[in-house]
Amino acid sequence: MRAEANANESAAPVKAKVKRPEYIPNRIDDPNYVRIFDTTLRDGEQSPGATLTSKEKLDIARQLQKLGVDIIEAGFPAASPDDHAAVMQIAKTVGNDVDEDGYVPVICGLSRANKKDIDASWSAVMHAKRPRIHTFIATSEIHMTYKLKKTPDEVVALAVEAVKYCRSLGCDDVEFSPEDAGRSDPEFLYRILGEVIKAGATTLNIPDTVGITIPDEFGALIAGIEANTVGVENVILSTHCQNDLGLSTGNSLAGAVAGARQIECTINGIGERAGNASLEEVAVALYLRGKNHMDGLYTGLSLEHIMLTSRMVMDYTGMSIQPHKAIVGANAFAHESGIHQDGMLKNKTTYEIIDPSLVGILRKDAAGIVLGKHSGRHALKTRLQQLGTTVDGEQLNEVFNRFKLVAETKGGGVQDEDLLAILSDEVWQPVELWQLMELQVVSGSKSLATATVKLRGPDGMPRVFCAVGTGPVDASYKAVDMALQIEVDLLDYGMNAVTEGIDAMAITKVTIREKNGKLDVNRKFQGTGADTDVIVGSVRAYLKALNKLIDHVSKRSNQPSPFSSAEMTVDALN
């Protein structure tokens, strides 16, 4: 069934599962189908401070698969051994997980137009059922002159050689991008794109790399390429729009209307500088307006997974979502104005163009299940499934134990926001080398803040440390520092309540980096922690960030982590 909605109808109902066309690299048998290419794990991770571990990348890739994206750009394999390993892991797992309808996402690796990068990409993605290499070279005059220092003829030759080399390796799905196409000479674009089509490219991605175009301009660029490029009927045209002017979603949709049948985007719109086209905005716009205003365009996404995917990416990257962010912001479906509230009470469609359940938001008054301290595992699991995630086995036990603690602490029921916070703290987490077992803090206006922490180390042995600080959080962090013996700079500390009331659960986010830049002065690590006790949540967040840093140190040095040995002692960390 094709996703469709009329803007003049009532708020859109939850979408039925779409039957997508068979995947063929260079063509789509249904001319109205738009492929969604998610680059959260590549371009999204290039957001300043958005560092992801291999486990987090795999978790996000699995969530993107639930969402139903057609292509996952899993990373830039040549960037580092860790990036290569993460892309390979995603290719081997998510890239081979075929559902009952035959759907499995394409796993893509980015490479510059050189053999070294291409070899790295292919060796990582070749393990997927549907592998793709994405190679690029700049085509604007300013980039060719000042960055590449090459003539247009030299750039064409490099592009053709790169695409041919990809095909020679056995890759039959090759995407080519002329970087900074938005500022490139159209005639030169027609020429280089025609040449890479002859060389074997199957998708031509047109990036507005610096976000300079406006919708009618970008639409005209796509239309011009479609009308003037030799062989364009044998490839898929794609868009990749940056958000420097806040127009990335509009530009992407204009490109699709003009003939592009792949849209590149990221969850929450994260990415370089001002970010990328936001997947959730593009997807819902196509769902709501595609049939009547975009000549029937539609996607194969399962939109009910949007909110959970958005939350996972936010928690893992540490990139907060502004409250007024379209679709996934905290205020996206909130109504405070008296006039708006009156209209909502009479008919929700007066001020809501979509039902929040479409993107995985279930309102408390329509949930059907009220969770509290007497609720069992089945009720919890059912509610989590309604929110778009399945938790089983030991993970369910861990989530259930935290749920019971929260339910006993809070006076009212446990809300969806609480459950998402628990998921963040118990499921969406890095490798736990160090775990918090117990915490006790003494503080007051006339006493020194003193914290005692009991931690379980990588060897499974409990250790107790005590420290004094300027406040309860400072004392707790100093006690943790004594245990791990790692010097870090605390760059950012923030806290937000996820629900209202004095017994609300709060999420703490911290950002750290290794002191004095011993590892990488620009490498930052985020951690989040959720608890009704803000000090406990703060320590959880700090430990998660430290665990990420420790894991990264061991991978960058290509040595086994000294923190994973069963014989490890505190002295060994000095």
QUISULVEN-V44396 format. One record per helix or strand. SS is the DSSP state (H for helix, E for strand). FROM is the first residue (numbers start at 0). LEN is the number of residues. Records with the same first field share a line. If there is no record, write none. Layout:
SS=FROM-LEN + FROM-LEN
This chain:
E=11-1 + 23-1 + 26-1 + 32-1 + 34-4 + 70-5 + 105-7 + 130-8 + 173-6 + 202-6 + 235-7 + 261-5 + 275-1 + 277-1 + 297-1 + 353-1 + 370-1 + 413-1 + 434-10 + 446-10 + 461-8 + 487-10 + 505-9 + 524-7
H=43-3 + 53-14 + 76-3 + 80-12 + 93-3 + 114-11 + 140-8 + 151-17 + 180-3 + 185-14 + 214-14 + 231-3 + 247-10 + 266-3 + 278-15 + 302-15 + 337-9 + 347-3 + 355-4 + 363-3 + 376-10 + 392-17 + 415-11 + 471-13 + 514-3 + 533-23 + 569-4
